Amino acid sequence: MILSLYAVLGIVLLPVAGLVVLVGCLLKPDWRPGVAARFGWAPRTAARPIVVWCASVGEVNTAQHLIRALLAAGAAPVTVTVFTPSGLARARELFGESATVCLAPLDIAPVVAGWLRRQQPRLVILFETEMWPWFIRSARRRDIPVAVVNGRLSDRSFKSYRLLRGLLTPSLARLNLVLAQNEEFVSRFVALGAAPERAGVSGSLKFDVETAGAPDEDVRALYRGFGAGRRLLVAGSTHAGEESRLAETLRRLRPTWPNLALIVAPRHLKRCDEAARDLEAAGCRVVRRSQARPENVAAADVLLIDVFGELSWAYGLGEAAFVGGSFAPAGGHNVLEPAALGVPVAVGPLTPNFRQEVEALRQAGVLRQVKDGAELAAVFHEWLADDSRRFARGETARLTVQKHQGATARTLAALQPFLS
């Protein structure tokens, strides 16, 4: 009953959704590529594809290991479906011609029907928390298997979904498979309606992180020019307010290490102007990566990464790393990227979206959770002051990530019955 009302409401609001998307396309050029798929005009493929549905950039980055494994196992064609324009750009960058990439459809009955009719998937893989009730219901009524992989339900998500249990339960009960990151998440999926006999633990695909390839030589030369004769800290995926804390940290450490410098990568590139203003207001000399030249990069205190695709590699240049979204209420971001490169990690107090990964690194002694900028400075001071212990922590971080790997292989094995 509730699902039917949801479907009717979606149809009623379809003109409004269309207007919102139209205005968005007029105001934001990055909304325009592939926008027809939002309304059901998905690209067709030569054969029935496996559809991997991701939310945005972070999920695409994590899903790439599984997608490449599917392609290597001969499961092509694969369609990577993403909800955000930034996720679309990242998926196209990662997969090029090896997979079809398109925007996800709105969860509205006629839109979903058109999208499924054009794609005709043989399997749908929903990544982490992408649970769209009408899409799931429509796929299963067409006898298309639907699986959730790398499933995750944070405290906040679980509370929100419990309020929508009447809407979600009929769809989650139809899922063919739920592979969650840990037992707690499995129990939450089951509480929302997933069948317990079709739910299990795969571990986190995030641990199967691949070390990013180095950029072109001219780009590497810019980073070398910035870091020459200096000690470097790297801060990735920062949110509003976190750059000011990092500037405070730099100010506290500079009396001991005058040559200390900072690489900062905001989580969202649209925040780069704001991040640069906050850093400069705190007295830092900032150069943007897109504007960096051999003649200006060495004079800056902060190198601000305002381009896609370099953070994962740049983490390896630091003696220590801070992963953002952890002072701001964003749930935290991927702490495994620096750890996999042998770099000890510090985060703020707010990391519910990466609880399992944070706890694994914290127990290994290679991650510290701090409450403010002063405590962050104290942790970095401790690590910078003792090279041998910092190197040992870095090696332990790398080995800890390796120890928890294997979720991709387990997920692929569990999906095998649907791939045959």
KEMITOR-952723 format. One record per residue (C-alpha): residue in one letter; residue number from 1; x, y, z. Coordinates in steps of 0.5 Angstrom, whole numbers, m for minus. Example, Ala and Ser with C-alpha at 12.3 -4.5 7.8 and 13.67 -1.06 7.14 Angstrom:
2
NODE_res_n_x_y_z
NODE_a_1_25_m9_16 $
NODE_s_2_27_m2_14 $
// end
This chain:
420
NODE_res_n_x_y_z
NODE_m_1_0_0_0 $
NODE_i_2_5_5_2 $
NODE_l_3_10_3_m4 $
NODE_s_4_4_4_m9 $
NODE_l_5_3_11_m5 $
NODE_y_6_10_13_m6 $
NODE_a_7_9_11_m14 $
NODE_v_8_3_15_m15 $
NODE_l_9_7_21_m11 $
NODE_g_10_13_20_m16 $
NODE_i_11_8_21_m22 $
NODE_v_12_5_27_m19 $
NODE_l_13_12_30_m18 $
NODE_l_14_15_28_m24 $
NODE_p_15_14_35_m28 $
NODE_v_16_17_38_m21 $
NODE_a_17_23_34_m22 $
NODE_g_18_24_35_m29 $
NODE_l_19_23_43_m28 $
NODE_v_20_29_42_m22 $
NODE_v_21_33_38_m27 $
NODE_l_22_32_43_m33 $
NODE_v_23_34_49_m28 $
NODE_g_24_40_45_m26 $
NODE_c_25_42_44_m33 $
NODE_l_26_42_51_m34 $
NODE_l_27_45_54_m28 $
NODE_k_28_51_48_m27 $
NODE_p_29_54_46_m34 $
NODE_d_30_56_39_m30 $
NODE_w_31_49_37_m30 $
NODE_r_32_48_37_m37 $
NODE_p_33_52_30_m40 $
NODE_g_34_48_24_m40 $
NODE_v_35_42_28_m37 $
NODE_a_36_37_24_m41 $
NODE_a_37_38_18_m37 $
NODE_r_38_35_21_m31 $
NODE_f_39_29_20_m34 $
NODE_g_40_29_13_m37 $
NODE_w_41_33_14_m44 $
NODE_a_42_39_10_m41 $
NODE_p_43_44_8_m47 $
NODE_r_44_43_1_m50 $
NODE_t_45_48_m4_m50 $
NODE_a_46_50_m10_m55 $
NODE_a_47_48_m15_m50 $
NODE_r_48_44_m15_m43 $
NODE_p_49_49_m12_m38 $
NODE_i_50_51_m12_m31 $
NODE_v_51_49_m6_m28 $
NODE_v_52_53_m3_m22 $
NODE_w_53_49_3_m18 $
NODE_c_54_54_8_m14 $
NODE_a_55_52_14_m11 $
NODE_s_56_58_19_m12 $
NODE_v_57_65_19_m13 $
NODE_g_58_67_15_m6 $
NODE_e_59_63_9_m8 $
NODE_v_60_65_9_m15 $
NODE_n_61_73_9_m13 $
NODE_t_62_71_3_m8 $
NODE_a_63_67_0_m13 $
NODE_q_64_72_0_m19 $
NODE_h_65_76_m6_m16 $
NODE_l_66_69_m10_m16 $
NODE_i_67_68_m8_m23 $
NODE_r_68_75_m9_m26 $
NODE_a_69_74_m16_m23 $
NODE_l_70_67_m17_m26 $
NODE_l_71_70_m15_m33 $
NODE_a_72_76_m20_m32 $
NODE_a_73_72_m25_m31 $
NODE_g_74_68_m24_m37 $
NODE_a_75_62_m21_m34 $
NODE_a_76_62_m16_m40 $
NODE_p_77_58_m12_m41 $
NODE_v_78_58_m8_m35 $
NODE_t_79_54_m1_m34 $
NODE_v_80_56_3_m28 $
NODE_t_81_50_8_m26 $
NODE_v_82_52_14_m22 $
NODE_f_83_47_19_m18 $
NODE_t_84_52_25_m18 $
NODE_p_85_55_29_m24 $
NODE_s_86_62_28_m21 $
NODE_g_87_61_21_m20 $
NODE_l_88_59_21_m27 $
NODE_a_89_66_24_m29 $
NODE_r_90_70_20_m24 $
NODE_a_91_67_13_m27 $
NODE_r_92_68_16_m34 $
NODE_e_93_75_17_m32 $
NODE_l_94_76_10_m29 $
NODE_f_95_73_6_m34 $
NODE_g_96_73_9_m41 $
NODE_e_97_71_5_m46 $
NODE_s_98_71_m2_m42 $
NODE_a_99_64_0_m39 $
NODE_t_100_58_4_m41 $
NODE_v_101_57_10_m36 $
NODE_c_102_51_13_m35 $
NODE_l_103_47_17_m29 $
NODE_a_104_42_13_m25 $
NODE_p_105_34_14_m26 $
NODE_l_106_30_18_m22 $
NODE_d_107_26_13_m18 $
NODE_i_108_19_14_m21 $
NODE_a_109_15_9_m24 $
NODE_p_110_15_11_m32 $
NODE_v_111_22_13_m31 $
NODE_v_112_25_6_m28 $
NODE_a_113_20_2_m33 $
NODE_g_114_24_6_m39 $
NODE_w_115_31_5_m36 $
NODE_l_116_30_m2_m35 $
NODE_r_117_27_m3_m42 $
NODE_r_118_33_0_m45 $
NODE_q_119_38_m3_m41 $
NODE_q_120_35_m10_m40 $
NODE_p_121_40_m12_m34 $
NODE_r_122_41_m19_m33 $
NODE_l_123_44_m17_m26 $
NODE_v_124_43_m11_m21 $
NODE_i_125_49_m9_m16 $
NODE_l_126_47_m4_m11 $
NODE_f_127_53_m1_m8 $
NODE_e_128_53_0_0 $
NODE_t_129_46_4_1 $
NODE_e_130_43_5_m6 $
NODE_m_131_36_2_m4 $
NODE_w_132_31_5_m9 $
NODE_p_133_25_2_m7 $
NODE_w_134_21_2_m14 $
NODE_f_135_27_1_m18 $
NODE_i_136_28_m6_m14 $
NODE_r_137_21_m8_m14 $
NODE_s_138_21_m6_m22 $
NODE_a_139_27_m10_m23 $
NODE_r_140_25_m16_m19 $
NODE_r_141_18_m16_m22 $
NODE_r_142_22_m17_m29 $
NODE_d_143_26_m23_m26 $
NODE_i_144_32_m19_m25 $
NODE_p_145_37_m21_m19 $
NODE_v_146_38_m15_m15 $
NODE_a_147_44_m15_m10 $
NODE_v_148_47_m10_m5 $
NODE_v_149_54_m11_m4 $
NODE_n_150_59_m7_1 $
NODE_g_151_53_m6_5 $
NODE_r_152_53_m1_10 $
NODE_l_153_48_2_15 $
NODE_s_154_51_8_19 $
NODE_d_155_47_10_26 $
NODE_r_156_44_16_22 $
NODE_s_157_42_12_16 $
NODE_f_158_39_6_20 $
NODE_k_159_35_11_24 $
NODE_s_160_33_14_18 $
NODE_y_161_31_8_14 $
NODE_r_162_27_5_20 $
NODE_l_163_22_11_20 $
NODE_l_164_21_9_12 $
NODE_r_165_21_1_14 $
NODE_g_166_14_1_11 $
NODE_l_167_16_3_5 $
NODE_l_168_23_m1_4 $
NODE_t_169_21_m7_7 $
NODE_p_170_17_m10_1 $
NODE_s_171_23_m8_m3 $
NODE_l_172_29_m11_1 $
NODE_a_173_25_m17_2 $
NODE_r_174_26_m18_m5 $
NODE_l_175_33_m18_m5 $
NODE_n_176_37_m24_m8 $
NODE_l_177_43_m22_m4 $
NODE_v_178_46_m18_1 $
NODE_l_179_53_m18_3 $
NODE_a_180_55_m13_8 $
NODE_q_181_61_m10_11 $
NODE_n_182_60_m13_18 $
NODE_e_183_55_m17_22 $
NODE_e_184_52_m11_25 $
NODE_f_185_51_m8_18 $
NODE_v_186_48_m15_16 $
NODE_s_187_43_m15_23 $
NODE_r_188_41_m8_21 $
NODE_f_189_39_m10_13 $
NODE_v_190_35_m16_16 $
NODE_a_191_32_m11_21 $
NODE_l_192_29_m7_15 $
NODE_g_193_27_m13_12 $
NODE_a_194_32_m17_8 $
NODE_a_195_32_m24_8 $
NODE_p_196_37_m27_13 $
NODE_e_197_38_m33_9 $
NODE_r_198_40_m29_4 $
NODE_a_199_45_m24_8 $
NODE_g_200_52_m25_10 $
NODE_v_201_59_m21_11 $
NODE_s_202_64_m20_6 $
NODE_g_203_68_m15_9 $
NODE_s_204_70_m8_6 $
NODE_l_205_72_m7_m1 $
NODE_k_206_75_m1_1 $
NODE_f_207_81_m5_4 $
NODE_d_208_82_m8_m3 $
NODE_v_209_85_m1_m4 $
NODE_e_210_90_0_m10 $
NODE_t_211_96_4_m10 $
NODE_a_212_94_10_m15 $
NODE_g_213_99_11_m21 $
NODE_a_214_104_16_m21 $
NODE_p_215_102_22_m25 $
NODE_d_216_106_25_m31 $
NODE_e_217_113_27_m30 $
NODE_d_218_111_35_m31 $
NODE_v_219_106_34_m25 $
NODE_r_220_111_30_m21 $
NODE_a_221_116_35_m22 $
NODE_l_222_111_41_m19 $
NODE_y_223_110_36_m13 $
NODE_r_224_118_35_m12 $
NODE_g_225_119_43_m13 $
NODE_f_226_114_44_m7 $
NODE_g_227_117_39_m3 $
NODE_a_228_124_40_m4 $
NODE_g_229_128_41_3 $
NODE_r_230_121_41_7 $
NODE_r_231_117_36_11 $
NODE_l_232_110_35_8 $
NODE_l_233_103_34_11 $
NODE_v_234_98_32_7 $
NODE_a_235_90_33_8 $
NODE_g_236_85_30_4 $
NODE_s_237_78_30_3 $
NODE_t_238_77_37_7 $
NODE_h_239_70_40_9 $
NODE_a_240_68_47_11 $
NODE_g_241_72_49_17 $
NODE_e_242_77_44_17 $
NODE_e_243_82_48_13 $
NODE_s_244_82_53_18 $
NODE_r_245_84_48_23 $
NODE_l_246_90_45_19 $
NODE_a_247_92_53_18 $
NODE_e_248_92_53_26 $
NODE_t_249_96_46_26 $
NODE_l_250_101_49_21 $
NODE_r_251_102_55_26 $
NODE_r_252_103_51_32 $
NODE_l_253_108_46_29 $
NODE_r_254_112_52_25 $
NODE_p_255_116_54_31 $
NODE_t_256_119_47_31 $
NODE_w_257_120_45_24 $
NODE_p_258_120_52_20 $
NODE_n_259_120_48_13 $
NODE_l_260_114_45_15 $
NODE_a_261_109_45_9 $
NODE_l_262_102_42_7 $
NODE_i_263_98_39_1 $
NODE_v_264_91_40_2 $
NODE_a_265_85_37_m3 $
NODE_p_266_78_39_m1 $
NODE_r_267_73_34_m2 $
NODE_h_268_69_38_m7 $
NODE_l_269_73_42_m12 $
NODE_k_270_67_47_m12 $
NODE_r_271_70_49_m5 $
NODE_c_272_77_50_m7 $
NODE_d_273_76_58_m7 $
NODE_e_274_73_58_0 $
NODE_a_275_79_53_2 $
NODE_a_276_84_58_m1 $
NODE_r_277_80_64_3 $
NODE_d_278_80_60_9 $
NODE_l_279_88_58_9 $
NODE_e_280_90_65_6 $
NODE_a_281_86_69_12 $
NODE_a_282_90_65_17 $
NODE_g_283_96_67_14 $
NODE_c_284_98_62_9 $
NODE_r_285_101_63_2 $
NODE_v_286_97_58_m2 $
NODE_v_287_98_56_m9 $
NODE_r_288_93_52_m13 $
NODE_r_289_95_46_m17 $
NODE_s_290_92_48_m23 $
NODE_q_291_96_54_m23 $
NODE_a_292_103_52_m20 $
NODE_r_293_109_53_m24 $
NODE_p_294_116_51_m22 $
NODE_e_295_117_59_m21 $
NODE_n_296_112_60_m16 $
NODE_v_297_111_53_m13 $
NODE_a_298_117_53_m8 $
NODE_a_299_114_60_m5 $
NODE_a_300_108_57_m2 $
NODE_d_301_106_54_5 $
NODE_v_302_100_50_2 $
NODE_l_303_99_47_m5 $
NODE_l_304_92_46_m6 $
NODE_i_305_90_40_m10 $
NODE_d_306_84_43_m15 $
NODE_v_307_84_37_m20 $
NODE_f_308_81_30_m20 $
NODE_g_309_85_24_m19 $
NODE_e_310_92_26_m15 $
NODE_l_311_90_26_m8 $
NODE_s_312_91_18_m7 $
NODE_w_313_98_19_m10 $
NODE_a_314_100_25_m6 $
NODE_y_315_98_22_0 $
NODE_g_316_105_18_m1 $
NODE_l_317_109_24_m1 $
NODE_g_318_107_26_7 $
NODE_e_319_110_24_13 $
NODE_a_320_103_24_16 $
NODE_a_321_96_25_14 $
NODE_f_322_89_28_16 $
NODE_v_323_83_25_13 $
NODE_g_324_77_30_13 $
NODE_g_325_70_30_14 $
NODE_s_326_72_28_21 $
NODE_f_327_71_35_24 $
NODE_a_328_65_37_20 $
NODE_p_329_59_33_20 $
NODE_a_330_60_29_14 $
NODE_g_331_62_22_17 $
NODE_g_332_69_22_15 $
NODE_h_333_72_19_9 $
NODE_n_334_77_14_6 $
NODE_v_335_83_13_12 $
NODE_l_336_85_7_8 $
NODE_e_337_88_11_2 $
NODE_p_338_94_14_6 $
NODE_a_339_95_8_10 $
NODE_a_340_96_3_4 $
NODE_l_341_102_8_2 $
NODE_g_342_105_7_9 $
NODE_v_343_103_14_12 $
NODE_p_344_100_14_19 $
NODE_v_345_93_18_19 $
NODE_a_346_90_23_24 $
NODE_v_347_82_24_24 $
NODE_g_348_77_28_28 $
NODE_p_349_72_25_32 $
NODE_l_350_66_25_27 $
NODE_t_351_68_18_23 $
NODE_p_352_61_14_23 $
NODE_n_353_61_12_16 $
NODE_f_354_68_9_17 $
NODE_r_355_68_6_23 $
NODE_q_356_70_m1_22 $
NODE_e_357_76_2_18 $
NODE_v_358_78_7_23 $
NODE_e_359_78_2_29 $
NODE_a_360_82_m3_25 $
NODE_l_361_87_2_24 $
NODE_r_362_87_5_31 $
NODE_q_363_87_m2_34 $
NODE_a_364_94_m3_30 $
NODE_g_365_96_4_33 $
NODE_v_366_97_7_26 $
NODE_l_367_91_12_27 $
NODE_r_368_89_17_32 $
NODE_q_369_83_21_33 $
NODE_v_370_83_28_36 $
NODE_k_371_78_33_38 $
NODE_d_372_81_39_36 $
NODE_g_373_86_43_32 $
NODE_a_374_91_43_38 $
NODE_e_375_90_36_39 $
NODE_l_376_92_35_32 $
NODE_a_377_98_39_32 $
NODE_a_378_100_35_38 $
NODE_v_379_99_28_35 $
NODE_f_380_103_31_28 $
NODE_h_381_109_34_33 $
NODE_e_382_109_27_36 $
NODE_w_383_110_23_29 $
NODE_l_384_115_28_26 $
NODE_a_385_119_28_32 $
NODE_d_386_121_21_32 $
NODE_d_387_123_18_25 $
NODE_s_388_124_11_27 $
NODE_r_389_117_10_30 $
NODE_r_390_114_14_25 $
NODE_f_391_117_9_19 $
NODE_a_392_115_3_24 $
NODE_r_393_108_6_24 $
NODE_g_394_107_7_17 $
NODE_e_395_109_0_15 $
NODE_t_396_104_m3_20 $
NODE_a_397_99_1_17 $
NODE_r_398_101_m2_10 $
NODE_l_399_101_m9_13 $
NODE_t_400_94_m8_17 $
NODE_v_401_91_m6_10 $
NODE_q_402_93_m12_7 $
NODE_k_403_91_m16_13 $
NODE_h_404_84_m14_12 $
NODE_q_405_84_m15_4 $
NODE_g_406_80_m20_0 $
NODE_a_407_73_m17_0 $
NODE_t_408_73_m17_m8 $
NODE_a_409_74_m24_m8 $
NODE_r_410_69_m26_m3 $
NODE_t_411_64_m22_m7 $
NODE_l_412_65_m24_m14 $
NODE_a_413_65_m31_m11 $
NODE_a_414_58_m30_m8 $
NODE_l_415_55_m27_m14 $
NODE_q_416_58_m33_m19 $
NODE_p_417_51_m36_m19 $
NODE_f_418_48_m30_m22 $
NODE_l_419_53_m29_m27 $
NODE_s_420_53_m36_m30 $
// end
